[in-house]
């Protein structure tokens, strides 16, 4: 489900409500989840520009 344009908190809420894992390059998600104590199903943070080619899709 693509939700470009939604704010991060809304995406976290929708992900948890539908039991989906959030796949993102936006490091704000981790900060929001842990500092604002949101419930979440999961977040996979992709670090763009990794030095290791094994991490590139």
C-alpha positions, 0 to 999 in steps of 0.5 A: 500500500503506497501512502505518499503524502500521508504524515508519518504518524498516520502511516504508522497507525494504518500499518499497525491497524492492518498488521503491515510492516512499513518499508521505508528510507525515511529515518524519521519513522524509527524516531517517531515510534520510539520517542512517541511510544506508538504501537507498530507491527514492524518497520524495515529501514533501508539505508540508501547508499550502503557500501555493500553491494549485497544490500542493493536491490 
